[in-house]
């Protein structure tokens, strides 16, 4: 079988799987709690944050982990709209974009936080304003 929807999910790399295995079987504590198994999980999350920051040449405090792509999209789109509310209220996207993008934009439009343009999927790229 040829799997072509890598935007939805991807296989886990064996190195990642091995690194995660203890947290899937024994060390599955909530990193936000202070009991011992939670502390172990928190240390692992912070180690991962440092590793990602190093990979991206960023600071660990700049790395935010989310539970899903939808949560990430919501965080970014709403965060940009709220942070830059005095500098511009216009976002452009495609009407064939994933609902995880369209729904937060629709929310922001309804809340009068921004004006959005949806470019059509048609060949000439016409747009319609919201």
CNS distance restraints for C-alpha pairs under 8 A (distance, minus, plus):
assign (resid   5 and name CA) (resid   9 and name CA) 6.92 0.50 0.50
assign (resid   6 and name CA) (resid  10 and name CA) 5.31 0.50 0.50
assign (resid  12 and name CA) (resid  16 and name CA) 6.55 0.50 0.50
assign (resid  12 and name CA) (resid  17 and name CA) 6.16 0.50 0.50
assign (resid  13 and name CA) (resid  17 and name CA) 6.13 0.50 0.50
assign (resid  14 and name CA) (resid  18 and name CA) 6.12 0.50 0.50
assign (resid  15 and name CA) (resid  19 and name CA) 6.24 0.50 0.50
assign (resid  16 and name CA) (resid  20 and name CA) 6.09 0.50 0.50
assign (resid  17 and name CA) (resid  21 and name CA) 5.92 0.50 0.50
assign (resid  18 and name CA) (resid  22 and name CA) 7.86 0.50 0.50
assign (resid  20 and name CA) (resid  24 and name CA) 6.33 0.50 0.50
assign (resid  21 and name CA) (resid  25 and name CA) 6.23 0.50 0.50
assign (resid  22 and name CA) (resid  26 and name CA) 5.41 0.50 0.50
assign (resid  22 and name CA) (resid  27 and name CA) 5.66 0.50 0.50
assign (resid  22 and name CA) (resid  28 and name CA) 7.72 0.50 0.50
assign (resid  23 and name CA) (resid  27 and name CA) 4.36 0.50 0.50
assign (resid  23 and name CA) (resid  28 and name CA) 4.69 0.50 0.50
assign (resid  23 and name CA) (resid  29 and name CA) 7.81 0.50 0.50
assign (resid  23 and name CA) (resid  41 and name CA) 7.33 0.50 0.50
assign (resid  24 and name CA) (resid  28 and name CA) 5.83 0.50 0.50
assign (resid  27 and name CA) (resid  37 and name CA) 6.02 0.50 0.50
assign (resid  27 and name CA) (resid  40 and name CA) 7.02 0.50 0.50
assign (resid  27 and name CA) (resid  41 and name CA) 6.60 0.50 0.50
assign (resid  28 and name CA) (resid  37 and name CA) 7.12 0.50 0.50
assign (resid  28 and name CA) (resid  38 and name CA) 7.72 0.50 0.50
assign (resid  28 and name CA) (resid  41 and name CA) 6.86 0.50 0.50
assign (resid  29 and name CA) (resid  33 and name CA) 7.92 0.50 0.50
assign (resid  29 and name CA) (resid  37 and name CA) 4.85 0.50 0.50
assign (resid  29 and name CA) (resid  38 and name CA) 4.31 0.50 0.50
assign (resid  29 and name CA) (resid  39 and name CA) 7.71 0.50 0.50
assign (resid  29 and name CA) (resid  40 and name CA) 7.43 0.50 0.50
assign (resid  29 and name CA) (resid  41 and name CA) 5.75 0.50 0.50
assign (resid  30 and name CA) (resid  37 and name CA) 7.48 0.50 0.50
assign (resid  30 and name CA) (resid  38 and name CA) 4.74 0.50 0.50
assign (resid  30 and name CA) (resid  41 and name CA) 6.53 0.50 0.50
assign (resid  30 and name CA) (resid  42 and name CA) 7.60 0.50 0.50
assign (resid  31 and name CA) (resid  38 and name CA) 4.55 0.50 0.50
assign (resid  31 and name CA) (resid  39 and name CA) 6.04 0.50 0.50
assign (resid  31 and name CA) (resid  40 and name CA) 7.40 0.50 0.50
assign (resid  31 and name CA) (resid  41 and name CA) 4.88 0.50 0.50
assign (resid  31 and name CA) (resid  42 and name CA) 4.13 0.50 0.50
assign (resid  31 and name CA) (resid  43 and name CA) 7.87 0.50 0.50
assign (resid  31 and name CA) (resid  45 and name CA) 7.50 0.50 0.50
assign (resid  32 and name CA) (resid  38 and name CA) 6.68 0.50 0.50
assign (resid  32 and name CA) (resid  42 and name CA) 6.94 0.50 0.50
assign (resid  33 and name CA) (resid  38 and name CA) 5.28 0.50 0.50
assign (resid  33 and name CA) (resid  39 and name CA) 7.11 0.50 0.50
assign (resid  34 and name CA) (resid  38 and name CA) 5.72 0.50 0.50
assign (resid  34 and name CA) (resid  39 and name CA) 5.82 0.50 0.50
assign (resid  35 and name CA) (resid  39 and name CA) 6.22 0.50 0.50
assign (resid  36 and name CA) (resid  40 and name CA) 6.35 0.50 0.50
assign (resid  37 and name CA) (resid  41 and name CA) 6.40 0.50 0.50
assign (resid  38 and name CA) (resid  42 and name CA) 6.11 0.50 0.50
assign (resid  39 and name CA) (resid  43 and name CA) 6.13 0.50 0.50
assign (resid  40 and name CA) (resid  44 and name CA) 6.37 0.50 0.50
assign (resid  41 and name CA) (resid  45 and name CA) 6.23 0.50 0.50
assign (resid  42 and name CA) (resid  46 and name CA) 6.12 0.50 0.50
assign (resid  43 and name CA) (resid  47 and name CA) 6.09 0.50 0.50
assign (resid  44 and name CA) (resid  48 and name CA) 6.15 0.50 0.50
assign (resid  45 and name CA) (resid  49 and name CA) 6.12 0.50 0.50
assign (resid  46 and name CA) (resid  50 and name CA) 6.20 0.50 0.50
assign (resid  47 and name CA) (resid  51 and name CA) 6.23 0.50 0.50
assign (resid  48 and name CA) (resid  52 and name CA) 6.14 0.50 0.50
assign (resid  49 and name CA) (resid  53 and name CA) 6.06 0.50 0.50
assign (resid  49 and name CA) (resid  60 and name CA) 5.69 0.50 0.50
assign (resid  49 and name CA) (resid  63 and name CA) 6.32 0.50 0.50
assign (resid  49 and name CA) (resid  64 and name CA) 7.98 0.50 0.50
assign (resid  50 and name CA) (resid  54 and name CA) 6.10 0.50 0.50
assign (resid  50 and name CA) (resid  59 and name CA) 7.69 0.50 0.50
assign (resid  50 and name CA) (resid  60 and name CA) 5.22 0.50 0.50
assign (resid  51 and name CA) (resid  55 and name CA) 6.20 0.50 0.50
assign (resid  52 and name CA) (resid  56 and name CA) 6.18 0.50 0.50
assign (resid  52 and name CA) (resid  60 and name CA) 7.73 0.50 0.50
assign (resid  52 and name CA) (resid  63 and name CA) 7.52 0.50 0.50
assign (resid  53 and name CA) (resid  57 and name CA) 5.76 0.50 0.50
assign (resid  53 and name CA) (resid  58 and name CA) 4.64 0.50 0.50
assign (resid  53 and name CA) (resid  59 and name CA) 5.46 0.50 0.50
assign (resid  53 and name CA) (resid  60 and name CA) 5.16 0.50 0.50
assign (resid  53 and name CA) (resid  62 and name CA) 7.63 0.50 0.50
assign (resid  53 and name CA) (resid  63 and name CA) 6.55 0.50 0.50
assign (resid  54 and name CA) (resid  58 and name CA) 6.18 0.50 0.50
assign (resid  54 and name CA) (resid  59 and name CA) 7.51 0.50 0.50
assign (resid  54 and name CA) (resid  60 and name CA) 7.98 0.50 0.50
assign (resid  58 and name CA) (resid  62 and name CA) 6.65 0.50 0.50
assign (resid  58 and name CA) (resid  63 and name CA) 7.82 0.50 0.50
assign (resid  59 and name CA) (resid  63 and name CA) 7.18 0.50 0.50
assign (resid  66 and name CA) (resid  71 and name CA) 6.30 0.50 0.50
assign (resid  66 and name CA) (resid  72 and name CA) 6.05 0.50 0.50
assign (resid  67 and name CA) (resid  71 and name CA) 6.56 0.50 0.50
assign (resid  67 and name CA) (resid  72 and name CA) 7.86 0.50 0.50
assign (resid  68 and name CA) (resid  72 and name CA) 6.32 0.50 0.50
assign (resid  69 and name CA) (resid  73 and name CA) 6.08 0.50 0.50
assign (resid  69 and name CA) (resid 100 and name CA) 7.68 0.50 0.50
assign (resid  70 and name CA) (resid  74 and name CA) 6.16 0.50 0.50
assign (resid  70 and name CA) (resid 100 and name CA) 5.06 0.50 0.50
assign (resid  70 and name CA) (resid 101 and name CA) 7.69 0.50 0.50
assign (resid  71 and name CA) (resid  75 and name CA) 6.08 0.50 0.50
assign (resid  72 and name CA) (resid  76 and name CA) 6.15 0.50 0.50
assign (resid  73 and name CA) (resid  77 and name CA) 5.95 0.50 0.50
assign (resid  73 and name CA) (resid 100 and name CA) 6.48 0.50 0.50
assign (resid  73 and name CA) (resid 101 and name CA) 6.22 0.50 0.50
assign (resid  73 and name CA) (resid 104 and name CA) 7.84 0.50 0.50
assign (resid  74 and name CA) (resid  78 and name CA) 5.79 0.50 0.50
assign (resid  74 and name CA) (resid  79 and name CA) 7.89 0.50 0.50
assign (resid  74 and name CA) (resid 100 and name CA) 7.46 0.50 0.50
assign (resid  74 and name CA) (resid 101 and name CA) 7.45 0.50 0.50
assign (resid  74 and name CA) (resid 104 and name CA) 5.83 0.50 0.50
assign (resid  75 and name CA) (resid  79 and name CA) 5.63 0.50 0.50
assign (resid  76 and name CA) (resid  80 and name CA) 5.95 0.50 0.50
assign (resid  77 and name CA) (resid  81 and name CA) 6.17 0.50 0.50
assign (resid  77 and name CA) (resid 101 and name CA) 7.95 0.50 0.50
assign (resid  77 and name CA) (resid 104 and name CA) 6.93 0.50 0.50
assign (resid  77 and name CA) (resid 105 and name CA) 7.29 0.50 0.50
assign (resid  78 and name CA) (resid  82 and name CA) 6.05 0.50 0.50
assign (resid  78 and name CA) (resid 104 and name CA) 7.06 0.50 0.50
assign (resid  78 and name CA) (resid 108 and name CA) 7.29 0.50 0.50
assign (resid  79 and name CA) (resid  83 and name CA) 5.84 0.50 0.50
assign (resid  80 and name CA) (resid  84 and name CA) 5.83 0.50 0.50
assign (resid  81 and name CA) (resid  85 and name CA) 5.68 0.50 0.50
assign (resid  81 and name CA) (resid  89 and name CA) 6.98 0.50 0.50
assign (resid  81 and name CA) (resid 108 and name CA) 7.78 0.50 0.50
assign (resid  81 and name CA) (resid 113 and name CA) 6.83 0.50 0.50
assign (resid  81 and name CA) (resid 114 and name CA) 7.09 0.50 0.50
assign (resid  82 and name CA) (resid 113 and name CA) 7.61 0.50 0.50
assign (resid  84 and name CA) (resid  88 and name CA) 6.36 0.50 0.50
assign (resid  84 and name CA) (resid  89 and name CA) 7.70 0.50 0.50
assign (resid  85 and name CA) (resid  89 and name CA) 6.11 0.50 0.50
assign (resid  85 and name CA) (resid 113 and name CA) 7.32 0.50 0.50
assign (resid  88 and name CA) (resid 114 and name CA) 7.98 0.50 0.50
assign (resid  89 and name CA) (resid 113 and name CA) 6.70 0.50 0.50
assign (resid  89 and name CA) (resid 114 and name CA) 4.26 0.50 0.50
assign (resid  89 and name CA) (resid 115 and name CA) 5.76 0.50 0.50
assign (resid  90 and name CA) (resid 114 and name CA) 5.48 0.50 0.50
assign (resid  90 and name CA) (resid 115 and name CA) 4.73 0.50 0.50
assign (resid  90 and name CA) (resid 116 and name CA) 5.38 0.50 0.50
assign (resid  90 and name CA) (resid 117 and name CA) 7.59 0.50 0.50
assign (resid  91 and name CA) (resid 114 and name CA) 7.26 0.50 0.50
assign (resid  91 and name CA) (resid 115 and name CA) 6.53 0.50 0.50
assign (resid  91 and name CA) (resid 116 and name CA) 4.77 0.50 0.50
assign (resid  91 and name CA) (resid 117 and name CA) 6.40 0.50 0.50
assign (resid  92 and name CA) (resid 116 and name CA) 5.57 0.50 0.50
assign (resid  92 and name CA) (resid 117 and name CA) 4.71 0.50 0.50
assign (resid  92 and name CA) (resid 118 and name CA) 5.96 0.50 0.50
assign (resid  92 and name CA) (resid 119 and name CA) 7.25 0.50 0.50
assign (resid  93 and name CA) (resid  97 and name CA) 7.05 0.50 0.50
assign (resid  93 and name CA) (resid 116 and name CA) 7.65 0.50 0.50
assign (resid  93 and name CA) (resid 117 and name CA) 6.41 0.50 0.50
assign (resid  93 and name CA) (resid 118 and name CA) 5.16 0.50 0.50
assign (resid  93 and name CA) (resid 119 and name CA) 6.06 0.50 0.50
assign (resid  94 and name CA) (resid 118 and name CA) 4.98 0.50 0.50
assign (resid  94 and name CA) (resid 119 and name CA) 4.51 0.50 0.50
assign (resid  94 and name CA) (resid 120 and name CA) 5.90 0.50 0.50
assign (resid  94 and name CA) (resid 121 and name CA) 6.82 0.50 0.50
assign (resid  95 and name CA) (resid 102 and name CA) 7.69 0.50 0.50
assign (resid  95 and name CA) (resid 118 and name CA) 5.18 0.50 0.50
assign (resid  95 and name CA) (resid 119 and name CA) 5.87 0.50 0.50
assign (resid  95 and name CA) (resid 120 and name CA) 5.50 0.50 0.50
assign (resid  95 and name CA) (resid 121 and name CA) 6.70 0.50 0.50
assign (resid  96 and name CA) (resid 120 and name CA) 7.20 0.50 0.50
assign (resid  96 and name CA) (resid 121 and name CA) 6.18 0.50 0.50
assign (resid  97 and name CA) (resid 101 and name CA) 6.57 0.50 0.50
assign (resid  97 and name CA) (resid 102 and name CA) 6.53 0.50 0.50
assign (resid  98 and name CA) (resid 102 and name CA) 6.41 0.50 0.50
assign (resid  99 and name CA) (resid 103 and name CA) 5.53 0.50 0.50
assign (resid 100 and name CA) (resid 104 and name CA) 6.98 0.50 0.50
assign (resid 101 and name CA) (resid 105 and name CA) 6.48 0.50 0.50
assign (resid 102 and name CA) (resid 106 and name CA) 6.02 0.50 0.50
assign (resid 103 and name CA) (resid 107 and name CA) 6.17 0.50 0.50
assign (resid 104 and name CA) (resid 108 and name CA) 6.20 0.50 0.50
assign (resid 105 and name CA) (resid 109 and name CA) 6.11 0.50 0.50
assign (resid 105 and name CA) (resid 116 and name CA) 7.26 0.50 0.50
assign (resid 106 and name CA) (resid 110 and name CA) 6.13 0.50 0.50
assign (resid 107 and name CA) (resid 111 and name CA) 6.13 0.50 0.50
assign (resid 108 and name CA) (resid 112 and name CA) 6.23 0.50 0.50
assign (resid 108 and name CA) (resid 113 and name CA) 5.06 0.50 0.50
assign (resid 108 and name CA) (resid 114 and name CA) 5.96 0.50 0.50
assign (resid 109 and name CA) (resid 113 and name CA) 5.82 0.50 0.50
assign (resid 109 and name CA) (resid 114 and name CA) 5.24 0.50 0.50
assign (resid 109 and name CA) (resid 115 and name CA) 5.85 0.50 0.50
assign (resid 109 and name CA) (resid 116 and name CA) 6.84 0.50 0.50
assign (resid 109 and name CA) (resid 130 and name CA) 7.33 0.50 0.50
assign (resid 115 and name CA) (resid 129 and name CA) 7.44 0.50 0.50
assign (resid 115 and name CA) (resid 130 and name CA) 6.07 0.50 0.50
assign (resid 116 and name CA) (resid 129 and name CA) 6.07 0.50 0.50
assign (resid 116 and name CA) (resid 130 and name CA) 5.35 0.50 0.50
assign (resid 117 and name CA) (resid 127 and name CA) 6.32 0.50 0.50
assign (resid 117 and name CA) (resid 128 and name CA) 5.69 0.50 0.50
assign (resid 117 and name CA) (resid 129 and name CA) 4.38 0.50 0.50
assign (resid 117 and name CA) (resid 130 and name CA) 5.89 0.50 0.50
assign (resid 118 and name CA) (resid 127 and name CA) 5.47 0.50 0.50
assign (resid 118 and name CA) (resid 128 and name CA) 5.58 0.50 0.50
assign (resid 118 and name CA) (resid 129 and name CA) 6.42 0.50 0.50
assign (resid 118 and name CA) (resid 130 and name CA) 7.57 0.50 0.50
assign (resid 119 and name CA) (resid 125 and name CA) 5.88 0.50 0.50
assign (resid 119 and name CA) (resid 126 and name CA) 5.74 0.50 0.50
assign (resid 119 and name CA) (resid 127 and name CA) 4.09 0.50 0.50
assign (resid 119 and name CA) (resid 128 and name CA) 6.54 0.50 0.50
assign (resid 120 and name CA) (resid 125 and name CA) 5.53 0.50 0.50
assign (resid 120 and name CA) (resid 126 and name CA) 5.67 0.50 0.50
assign (resid 120 and name CA) (resid 127 and name CA) 5.74 0.50 0.50
assign (resid 120 and name CA) (resid 128 and name CA) 7.78 0.50 0.50
assign (resid 121 and name CA) (resid 125 and name CA) 6.44 0.50 0.50
assign (resid 122 and name CA) (resid 126 and name CA) 7.10 0.50 0.50
